């Protein structure tokens, strides 16, 4: 397998979506009663944070190349 560069924004996005999926699964099985207005803002906030981390990583790597 070829080596690739570490991308923390994608890692964070994956963790946020995985957490939202697990919370939805727990809610669907009856373990907790989570209202929809908890999951959606958490997911959107996490994806926004992942985008910010990705843009910051891109800017730092672009400056190092030059």
Order of alpha helices (4+ residues) and beta strands (2+ residues): alpha-alpha
